[in-house]
């Protein structure tokens, strides 16, 4: 069973972002998709309920994006920037546009040797 929304692949297109993109790539974990755009990284929570984590609704994903930002800004300094909506324009996802069909945590990219 795929939990990937149809629009998620659209975030692998440079025009989904409101800034210049270089080296666009995706890192996938069991609970999120992380899109590396060169200038920023965007973490989108997957719509999953694994018992220990429940991101099954849009409201829960927004809440946990905001919590991740709040908690990690305290210890990670300038890496965690904000939470941005993901909207749609002409059937394609666009970062930073309401109304939100989902949300992403916008971060500065972490060097590869510092990633978990």
Backbone as CSV, one residue per row, in Angstrom:
resi,resn,N_x,N_y,N_z,CA_x,CA_y,CA_z,C_x,C_y,C_z
1,UNK,0.840,-1.190,0.000,0.000,0.000,0.000,0.881,1.248,0.000
2,UNK,0.709,2.106,-0.976,1.484,3.338,-1.064,0.772,4.444,-0.298
3,UNK,1.526,5.122,0.543,0.978,6.247,1.293,1.367,7.569,0.645
4,UNK,1.961,7.507,-0.537,2.440,8.698,-1.200,1.313,9.399,-1.939
5,UNK,1.021,10.651,-1.581,0.013,11.398,-2.340,0.491,11.585,-3.779
6,UNK,-0.446,11.713,-4.700,-0.096,11.890,-6.116,0.814,13.093,-6.337
7,UNK,0.612,14.160,-5.607,1.340,15.406,-5.835,2.780,15.385,-5.329
8,UNK,3.155,14.419,-4.516,4.479,14.441,-3.872,5.609,14.408,-4.907
9,UNK,5.437,13.688,-6.006,6.466,13.642,-7.057,6.668,15.015,-7.693
10,UNK,5.653,15.852,-7.645,5.775,17.204,-8.176,6.791,18.043,-7.427
11,UNK,7.128,17.641,-6.203,8.139,18.372,-5.437,9.551,18.040,-5.913
12,UNK,9.661,17.140,-6.885,10.950,16.873,-7.521,11.144,17.733,-8.770
13,UNK,10.254,18.697,-8.956,10.335,19.661,-10.061,10.786,21.016,-9.497
14,UNK,11.751,21.636,-10.140,12.303,22.904,-9.651,11.249,24.001,-9.538
15,UNK,10.229,23.976,-10.409,9.243,25.058,-10.364,8.260,24.934,-9.199
16,UNK,8.412,23.916,-8.375,7.594,23.794,-7.162,8.090,24.725,-6.053
17,UNK,9.269,25.310,-6.245,9.908,26.095,-5.186,9.966,27.578,-5.558
18,UNK,9.861,28.450,-4.551,9.856,29.892,-4.813,11.258,30.498,-4.916
19,UNK,12.267,29.669,-5.132,13.653,30.119,-5.213,14.388,29.226,-6.214
20,UNK,15.589,29.632,-6.572,16.412,28.824,-7.468,16.746,27.498,-6.792
21,UNK,16.808,26.448,-7.578,17.040,25.095,-7.079,18.276,24.519,-7.755
22,UNK,19.095,23.812,-6.976,20.244,23.117,-7.568,20.402,21.767,-6.885
23,UNK,20.686,20.763,-7.670,20.904,19.419,-7.125,19.689,18.858,-6.416
24,UNK,18.507,19.090,-6.938,17.267,18.652,-6.292,17.256,17.142,-6.120
25,UNK,17.030,16.708,-4.881,16.922,15.271,-4.628,16.048,15.004,-3.419
26,UNK,15.644,13.750,-3.304,14.734,13.298,-2.250,15.439,12.300,-1.359
27,UNK,15.271,12.483,-0.054,15.676,11.482,0.943,14.392,11.043,1.629
28,UNK,14.148,9.741,1.662,12.906,9.222,2.247,13.217,8.427,3.512
29,UNK,12.422,8.699,4.557,12.496,7.921,5.791,11.139,7.246,5.989
30,UNK,10.995,6.490,7.062,9.711,5.826,7.310,8.608,6.803,7.686
31,UNK,8.955,8.033,8.104,7.920,9.003,8.495,7.943,10.306,7.714
32,UNK,8.900,10.487,6.805,8.937,11.758,6.074,9.640,11.642,4.734
33,UNK,9.395,12.678,3.902,10.131,12.909,2.678,10.906,14.192,2.897
34,UNK,12.189,14.198,2.593,13.008,15.392,2.718,13.516,15.751,1.324
35,UNK,13.153,16.945,0.877,13.545,17.420,-0.436,14.701,18.399,-0.271
36,UNK,15.840,18.061,-0.853,17.021,18.914,-0.807,17.043,19.736,-2.088
37,UNK,17.055,21.065,-1.933,16.945,21.947,-3.099,18.200,22.759,-3.335
38,UNK,19.244,22.517,-2.583,20.445,23.341,-2.657,20.407,24.385,-1.564
39,UNK,19.555,25.375,-1.709,19.457,26.469,-0.738,18.769,26.042,0.549
40,UNK,17.716,25.214,0.425,16.942,24.775,1.583,16.659,23.281,1.493
41,UNK,16.257,22.744,2.636,15.708,21.388,2.709,14.284,21.532,3.241
42,UNK,13.379,20.750,2.677,11.977,20.775,3.094,11.583,19.381,3.548
43,UNK,11.114,19.275,4.789,10.674,17.984,5.323,9.150,17.939,5.353
44,UNK,8.604,16.944,4.654,7.159,16.732,4.580,6.848,15.438,5.326
45,UNK,5.974,15.515,6.304,5.620,14.334,7.083,4.666,13.439,6.292
46,UNK,4.920,12.152,6.322,4.056,11.201,5.624,2.752,11.027,6.388
47,UNK,1.657,10.780,5.690,0.362,10.569,6.356,0.271,9.152,6.935
48,UNK,1.018,8.929,8.017,1.080,7.598,8.630,0.627,7.635,10.086
49,UNK,0.158,6.498,10.566,-0.100,6.268,11.989,0.611,4.971,12.333
50,UNK,1.766,5.092,12.981,2.576,3.932,13.324,2.455,3.560,14.796
51,UNK,1.485,4.134,15.471,1.325,3.864,16.893,2.151,4.825,17.730
52,UNK,3.459,4.825,17.522,4.329,5.728,18.273,4.335,7.139,17.688
53,UNK,3.820,7.286,16.476,3.688,8.586,15.839,2.440,8.543,14.953
54,UNK,1.652,9.619,15.018,0.408,9.674,14.244,0.360,10.982,13.456
55,UNK,0.661,10.885,12.154,0.595,12.025,11.232,-0.534,11.795,10.229
56,UNK,-1.579,11.111,10.642,-2.602,10.644,9.713,-3.532,11.729,9.163
57,UNK,-3.574,12.903,9.788,-4.437,13.979,9.280,-3.603,15.225,8.989
58,UNK,-4.143,16.077,8.150,-3.471,17.337,7.826,-3.223,18.156,9.091
59,UNK,-4.211,18.201,9.974,-4.068,18.973,11.212,-2.933,18.427,12.079
60,UNK,-2.808,17.114,12.162,-1.734,16.516,12.959,-0.368,16.779,12.322
61,UNK,-0.295,16.705,10.991,0.983,16.970,10.325,1.406,18.425,10.529
62,UNK,0.462,19.353,10.438,0.790,20.763,10.690,1.267,20.946,12.127
63,UNK,0.531,20.371,13.083,0.900,20.487,14.489,2.317,19.959,14.724
64,UNK,2.630,18.785,14.193,3.944,18.193,14.441,5.051,18.890,13.668
65,UNK,4.748,19.510,12.540,5.737,20.366,11.878,6.067,21.557,12.782
66,UNK,5.030,22.174,13.341,5.237,23.315,14.231,5.988,22.910,15.498
67,UNK,5.686,21.728,16.024,6.396,21.237,17.214,7.859,20.948,16.906
68,UNK,8.122,20.341,15.750,9.506,20.073,15.349,10.288,21.380,15.252
69,UNK,9.681,22.375,14.646,10.314,23.681,14.535,10.577,24.280,15.915
70,UNK,9.559,24.292,16.755,9.679,24.891,18.090,10.768,24.216,18.916
71,UNK,10.766,22.900,18.935,11.724,22.166,19.758,13.142,22.239,19.202
72,UNK,13.285,22.110,17.904,14.624,22.054,17.326,15.279,23.407,17.159
73,UNK,14.496,24.481,17.090,15.108,25.806,17.021,15.915,26.107,18.275
74,UNK,15.524,25.509,19.388,16.224,25.765,20.649,17.640,25.206,20.645
75,UNK,17.841,24.065,19.996,19.148,23.405,20.049,19.901,23.406,18.723
76,UNK,19.209,23.695,17.636,19.846,23.621,16.319,20.073,24.992,15.696
77,UNK,19.872,26.020,16.470,20.142,27.370,16.002,19.476,27.703,14.688
78,UNK,20.281,28.132,13.711,19.715,28.657,12.467,19.319,27.600,11.424
79,UNK,19.343,26.321,11.773,18.986,25.280,10.793,17.483,25.274,10.520
80,UNK,16.662,25.305,11.564,15.204,25.237,11.416,14.648,26.639,11.218
81,UNK,13.978,26.873,10.083,13.549,28.224,9.719,12.076,28.488,9.961
82,UNK,11.200,27.675,9.372,9.770,27.914,9.511,8.988,26.726,8.964
83,UNK,7.673,26.844,9.065,6.760,25.855,8.495,6.048,26.548,7.348
84,UNK,6.059,25.904,6.178,5.443,26.519,4.992,4.321,25.636,4.453
85,UNK,3.270,26.263,3.946,2.203,25.487,3.324,2.639,24.987,1.951
86,UNK,2.040,23.896,1.541,2.209,23.389,0.179,0.837,23.504,-0.470
87,UNK,0.748,24.357,-1.470,-0.506,24.557,-2.189,-0.428,23.946,-3.574
88,UNK,-1.433,24.225,-4.384,-1.475,23.707,-5.756,-1.745,24.849,-6.723
89,UNK,-1.059,24.825,-7.875,-1.297,25.747,-8.974,-1.313,24.916,-10.255
90,UNK,-2.419,24.973,-10.951,-2.563,24.207,-12.194,-2.234,22.725,-12.004
91,UNK,-2.678,22.177,-10.881,-2.486,20.753,-10.616,-1.096,20.356,-10.167
92,UNK,-0.238,21.349,-9.885,1.123,21.059,-9.442,1.365,21.686,-8.070
93,UNK,2.138,20.995,-7.210,2.403,21.549,-5.877,3.349,22.745,-5.946
94,UNK,3.100,23.706,-5.047,3.938,24.898,-4.929,4.178,25.166,-3.445
95,UNK,5.428,25.295,-3.069,5.782,25.608,-1.688,5.457,27.063,-1.387
96,UNK,4.869,27.277,-0.221,4.591,28.626,0.245,3.243,29.187,-0.146
97,UNK,2.393,28.380,-0.779,1.094,28.882,-1.228,-0.063,28.260,-0.459
98,UNK,-0.892,29.085,0.181,-2.131,28.566,0.735,-3.181,28.496,-0.358
99,UNK,-4.262,27.790,-0.197,-4.544,26.952,0.966,-3.681,25.692,0.941
100,UNK,-3.347,25.235,2.117,-2.410,24.121,2.261,-3.080,22.779,2.019
101,UNK,-2.464,21.997,1.131,-2.863,20.601,1.033,-1.948,19.778,1.926
102,UNK,-0.834,20.403,2.348,0.066,19.821,3.339,1.032,20.899,3.790
103,UNK,1.983,20.513,4.642,2.956,21.453,5.201,4.346,20.849,5.150
104,UNK,5.349,21.733,5.155,6.734,21.295,5.189,7.498,22.145,6.192
105,UNK,8.461,21.530,6.862,9.403,22.258,7.703,10.536,22.694,6.779
106,UNK,10.781,24.002,6.712,11.868,24.529,5.874,13.107,24.688,6.739
107,UNK,14.211,24.124,6.253,15.462,24.131,7.002,16.616,24.514,6.080
108,UNK,17.705,24.891,6.693,18.954,24.995,5.945,19.480,23.567,5.818
109,UNK,20.073,23.221,4.678,20.553,21.848,4.534,21.682,21.537,5.513
110,UNK,21.691,20.313,5.974,22.721,19.833,6.897,23.780,19.123,6.058
111,UNK,25.062,19.340,6.321,26.096,18.631,5.562,25.898,17.109,5.648
112,UNK,26.181,16.385,4.568,25.951,14.933,4.543,26.568,14.182,5.730
113,UNK,27.732,14.604,6.185,28.384,13.881,7.293,27.729,14.168,8.651
114,UNK,26.769,15.114,8.684,26.077,15.432,9.942,24.646,14.870,9.967
115,UNK,24.251,14.162,8.909,22.897,13.604,8.839,22.836,12.277,9.566
116,UNK,21.638,11.985,10.130,21.430,10.692,10.768,20.892,9.702,9.785
